[in-house]
Amino acid sequence: MSIAPNFKDYRFCLLAAALLSLSVVFFHPQTSAQVSLYRLVFVVDITRSMNTEDYQLDKQPVSRLQFVKHALRQELLKLPCGSQVGLGVFTERRSTLLFEPIEVCSGFAEIDAALAALDWRMAWAADSRIASGLLSTLEMLQGKDQNLVFFSDGQEAPPPNPRYKPDLSALKDKVAGVIIGVGGDQLAPIPKFDAKGQRQGFYKPEDVPHRSSFGESDLNPEKIQGYDARNAPFGSEAASGDEHMSRLHESYLRQLAAESGLQYRRLTDADSLDQALQQAAFAKPGTHTVDSSWRYAGLALLFLVMVYLK
């Protein structure tokens, strides 16, 4: 005896509808959505002052570099699919691009792994000439359709001699983007490491230069103790200062931002970075393909639930 389906039974109709909805899922239906997309290049200062621990994560002190990495990894989760991110590092007098912008969703694992691997030991020299590094970054990115995000605490080592400050005027407004100031307002000790990367306390006054000794002094020779034009243009007395400590040099970074045509923002938490980056000035309209399979799967589940409802 054969049993014919009862087309008048509402449960049969619901089961049929559930089967039909579920079958659509296997065809991977997609829809297009209008979204704001971003094309960003992160350049991170990895000089020794970025090891200063004046941020906190989970109530534990962390270095500036570690906090930048944390904020960037959180930002990756917030950027809409279709956006692209590149990564570079700054040390000494120039920046180096590690990779060109790649799509944040399909390339999430690779970008996340690269951020996790950022380390101060990647630096190829100990000096920190931020103005020169910014200049090299602007030269590298000019003419490209991408926005620069330059992270730094603004501390140059040795301290800059204003007489030889790089001229950024030729590249002003050639690259859009923002300088992100990193660090606290109060002086904090800079951790010191040996050649093997083992921590050896903190830098002391005698470990670092407290003034520039390059070229001619920018001071009036009459005010320099022991001045000699040839042998001692900076005087005979040893310089003293607090360059072995570190804080955010915000006014200097603001000055560099104004000279280069970049914006300036300060990194206080992950939300502050999100506000600095996902703004209308950096966004471009675009379409993103979205997988809509979940809608049909949800509809199939709803039909199955209704079968058991009286």
C-alpha positions in Angstrom: 0.0 0.0 0.0 1.5 3.3 -1.0 1.1 6.5 1.1 0.5 9.6 -1.0 1.6 12.9 0.4 -1.2 15.0 1.9 -0.8 18.4 0.3 -3.5 19.8 2.5 -1.5 19.0 5.7 0.2 22.3 6.7 3.1 20.4 8.2 3.9 18.8 4.8 3.9 22.3 3.3 6.2 23.6 6.0 8.6 20.7 5.5 8.6 21.3 1.8 9.3 25.0 2.3 12.1 24.2 4.8 13.7 21.8 2.2 13.4 24.4 -0.5 15.0 27.1 1.6 17.8 24.8 2.7 18.6 23.8 -0.8 19.1 27.4 -1.7 22.0 27.6 0.8 24.1 25.1 -1.2 24.1 27.6 -4.1 25.9 30.2 -1.8 23.6 33.1 -2.6 25.2 36.6 -2.4 24.0 40.1 -2.3 25.8 43.4 -2.9 25.9 46.1 -0.3 27.0 49.8 -0.4 29.7 50.3 2.2 32.4 52.8 3.1 35.8 51.3 2.3 39.3 52.3 3.6 42.7 51.9 2.1 45.2 52.4 4.9 49.0 52.0 5.4 50.1 51.6 9.0 53.7 52.7 9.7 54.8 52.0 13.3 57.7 53.5 15.2 59.7 50.6 16.6 62.6 52.7 18.1 63.6 52.0 21.7 61.4 54.7 23.4 58.4 52.8 22.1 59.3 50.1 24.7 58.3 52.6 27.5 55.5 51.0 29.5 52.9 53.8 30.1 49.8 51.9 28.8 47.8 49.2 30.5 46.0 46.1 29.2 44.0 44.0 31.7 45.4 46.2 34.5 49.0 45.3 33.6 51.5 47.8 32.3 52.5 47.3 28.6 54.8 49.1 26.2 53.7 51.6 23.7 54.5 49.3 20.9 52.5 46.5 22.5 49.5 48.7 22.9 49.7 50.0 19.3 49.7 46.3 18.1 46.7 45.6 20.3 44.8 48.6 19.0 45.6 47.8 15.4 44.4 44.2 15.8 41.2 45.4 17.3 40.8 47.8 14.4 41.1 45.0 11.9 37.9 43.5 13.3 36.1 46.8 12.8 37.1 47.6 9.3 34.5 46.6 6.7 35.3 43.8 4.4 36.6 45.2 1.1 38.9 47.6 3.0 42.7 47.2 2.5 45.6 47.5 5.0 49.3 47.7 4.4 52.0 47.7 7.1 55.4 49.3 7.5 57.9 50.2 10.3 60.0 53.3 11.1 63.4 53.5 12.7 66.6 55.6 12.3 65.8 58.0 9.3 63.5 56.1 7.1 60.4 53.8 6.9 60.2 50.4 5.2 57.0 48.9 3.9 56.5 45.3 4.9 53.6 44.7 2.5 51.3 46.7 0.2 47.6 47.0 1.3 45.7 43.7 1.2 42.0 43.0 1.8 41.2 42.8 5.5 38.8 39.9 5.5 40.5 37.4 3.1 44.0 38.5 4.4 43.1 38.8 8.1 45.3 35.9 9.3 48.3 37.2 7.4 47.8 40.8 8.6 47.2 39.7 12.2 50.3 37.5 12.2 52.4 40.4 10.8 51.2 42.7 13.6 51.9 40.2 16.3 55.4 39.8 15.0 56.3 43.5 15.1 59.2 43.9 17.5 61.8 46.6 18.5 64.5 44.1 17.4 63.5 44.6 13.8 65.2 48.0 14.0 68.3 48.3 11.8 69.8 51.3 13.8 69.3 52.9 17.2 68.8 56.5 16.1 65.3 58.0 15.9 65.0 60.8 13.4 61.2 61.1 13.2 61.0 64.1 10.9 63.4 62.3 8.4 61.4 59.1 8.8 58.2 60.9 8.1 59.7 62.6 5.0 60.9 59.2 3.6 57.4 57.8 4.3 55.7 60.6 2.4 58.1 60.1 -0.5 57.3 56.4 -0.5 53.6 56.9 -0.6 53.1 60.0 -2.7 51.0 59.3 -5.8 49.3 56.2 -4.3 45.7 55.9 -3.5 46.0 55.2 0.2 46.0 57.0 3.5 49.0 57.0 5.9 48.6 56.2 9.6 52.0 57.0 11.2 52.4 55.9 14.9 55.1 57.5 17.0 55.8 59.0 20.4 57.7 61.9 18.8 60.9 61.4 20.8 64.0 61.9 18.6 67.3 60.4 19.6 69.6 62.2 19.8 67.5 65.4 20.2 67.1 67.2 16.9 69.2 70.2 15.9 66.7 72.7 14.5 69.4 74.0 12.0 69.2 70.7 10.1 65.5 69.9 10.3 64.1 68.2 7.2 61.9 70.4 4.9 58.5 68.8 4.5 57.0 71.6 2.5 57.5 70.0 -0.9 55.4 67.1 0.1 52.7 69.0 2.0 49.2 67.6 1.2 50.7 65.1 -1.3 49.7 62.2 1.0 46.5 62.1 3.1 46.5 60.6 6.5 47.1 61.0 10.2 49.9 61.0 12.7 48.9 59.1 15.8 50.6 60.2 19.0 51.6 57.4 21.3 52.5 57.6 25.0 51.7 59.4 28.2 52.3 63.0 29.4 54.6 62.1 32.3 58.2 61.1 31.9 58.7 57.4 32.3 61.8 55.2 32.2 62.9 53.5 29.0 63.6 49.7 29.4 67.1 48.7 28.4 68.0 45.4 26.7 71.3 43.7 26.0 72.4 42.3 22.6 70.5 39.1 23.2 67.2 40.9 23.9 67.3 40.3 27.6 66.0 43.2 29.8 68.8 45.0 31.7 66.9 47.5 33.8 66.4 51.1 32.4 68.5 53.6 30.5 70.5 56.0 32.7 71.5 59.6 32.0 75.0 58.5 30.9 73.6 55.9 28.4 72.1 58.4 25.9 73.0 61.7 24.2 71.2 64.7 25.6 71.9 67.0 22.6 72.8 66.8 19.0 76.5 67.0 18.2 76.1 67.1 14.5 77.2 70.1 12.4 77.0 73.6 13.8 75.2 74.5 17.0 71.9 76.5 16.7 72.9 78.5 19.8 74.7 81.8 20.1 78.4 81.0 20.4 78.7 83.6 23.2 76.3 81.5 25.3 78.2 78.2 24.8 80.6 77.3 27.6 84.0 76.4 26.1 82.9 77.2 22.5 85.5 76.5 19.7 84.3 76.9 16.1 86.4 74.0 14.9 87.0 71.6 17.8 84.0 72.3 20.2 81.1 73.9 18.3 78.8 72.7 21.1 81.1 73.6 24.0 83.4 71.7 26.3 80.8 70.8 29.0 79.1 67.5 29.0 75.4 67.9 28.2 72.8 66.8 30.8 69.1 66.2 30.5 66.3 63.8 30.7 66.6 62.1 27.3 67.0 58.7 29.1 63.3 59.1 30.1 60.4 59.3 27.7 57.0 61.0 27.2 54.7 61.8 24.3 56.2 64.8 22.4 52.7 66.0 21.3 53.6 69.5 20.3 56.4 68.2 18.0 54.1 65.7 16.3 51.4 68.4 15.8 54.1 70.5 14.2 55.1 67.7 11.8 51.4 67.1 11.0 50.9 70.7 10.1 54.0 70.9 8.0 53.1 67.7 6.1 49.4 68.4 5.7 48.4 65.4 7.8 45.9 65.2 10.7 47.0 64.6 14.3 45.2 62.3 16.7 46.2 60.8 20.1 46.1 57.1 21.0 44.4 56.8 24.3 42.5 53.5 23.8 41.3 51.3 20.9 38.2 53.4 20.4 40.2 56.5 19.9 42.0 54.8 17.0 38.7 53.7 15.5 37.5 57.3 15.6 40.7 58.6 14.0 40.6 56.1 11.1 36.9 55.5 10.2 36.1 59.1 9.3 34.6 60.5 6.1 37.8 62.0 4.9 39.4 58.5 4.6 36.3 56.6 3.4 35.5 55.9 -0.2 32.1 54.5 -1.4 32.2 50.9 -2.7 30.3 47.7 -3.0 30.9 44.6 -1.0 29.6 41.1 -1.8 27.9 39.6 1.2 27.0 35.9 1.7 23.3 35.8 2.3 23.1 32.0 2.9 22.4 32.5 6.6 19.0 34.1 5.7 17.8 31.0 3.9 19.2 28.7 6.6 17.4 30.8 9.2 14.2 30.6 7.2 14.5 26.8 7.0 15.0 26.6 10.7 11.9 28.7 11.3 9.8 26.4 9.1 11.0 23.4 11.0 10.1 24.9 14.3 6.6 25.8 13.0 6.0 22.1 12.2 5.9 21.3 15.9 3.8 24.2 16.8 0.1 23.6 17.2 
